Amino acid sequence: MPLHNYRCKSGHKFEHLWYHTDTEDGTQPDEIQCEKDLCFEKATPCGGELFARTVGRWGDSLSYYDRGLGCEIKNPAHRDRVMAAKGVEPANSAQLDENMHRVITEHQEHETQVSQFKSLTDSGMDAPDAIDKVFNLDHTTKLNTEL
């Protein structure tokens, strides 16, 4: 989607976003109506054309540091090259949903275990025994958690 510079007979300058479907033959319009308020003059092209900044197209220059990839990313095409070089594949929405469900389930299970542990210690059970009963730890881990 190129941006074209136009100037009307009254001297107003403006950019016009032009689509190839704006004219029957797909070429830049020779005249358009001025886009300034209350100006009804015809405007003609003046100067060059630029491409509109559309995310993901035409060489975006919106760079950022990607912590996951560990480097500066210049544009979406650069991100794709870096990911390919590192052997990283983007996650699809099903994988993201599955991961979110797993995280939520693990959190709910942990909250339940903490509640059970608190209940057992409040009823007088020793903390190491309550840990063993609630958290299902193996023997080596249990030895490291005894108070």
TADA-V262495 format. One record per residue. OMEGA is omega in degrees with one decimal (none if undefined). Layout:
omega=(OMEGA:OMEGA)
This chain:
omega=(-178.6:172.5:178.9:175.3:178.9:174.9:177.9:-178.3:177.5:177.3:178.9:174.8:178.1:175.3:178.8:176.2:-173.6:175.2:-179.0:179.0:179.6:177.6:-177.4:-177.3:176.9:178.8:179.4:178.2:178.5:179.1:172.1:178.1:179.8:-177.6:177.6:-178.4:174.4:175.2:-175.5:-179.9:173.1:179.9:179.4:-179.9:173.5:179.1:-175.2:178.0:175.6:174.7:-179.4:176.3:178.1:-175.0:177.1:-177.3:170.1:172.1:177.4:179.0:-179.7:-176.9:179.9:176.2:179.0:-178.1:-179.9:179.9:175.9:178.8:176.7:178.6:-175.3:-178.4:-177.7:178.6:177.3:177.6:178.7:179.5:179.9:179.7:179.2:-180.0:-179.4:-179.7:-178.9:176.7:178.9:178.8:175.6:-174.6:178.6:178.1:178.0:177.9:179.9:178.7:179.3:178.4:179.5:-179.1:-179.9:179.2:179.0:179.0:179.2:177.6:178.9:178.1:177.7:179.5:179.3:178.6:177.9:179.0:179.8:179.9:-179.8:-180.0:177.0:-179.9:174.4:-180.0:176.8:-177.2:179.5:178.4:178.7:177.4:-179.2:-177.5:-172.5:-169.3:176.1:-179.4:175.4:-171.5:-177.2:178.5:-179.7:179.4:-178.6:-177.0:-179.6:-178.3:none)
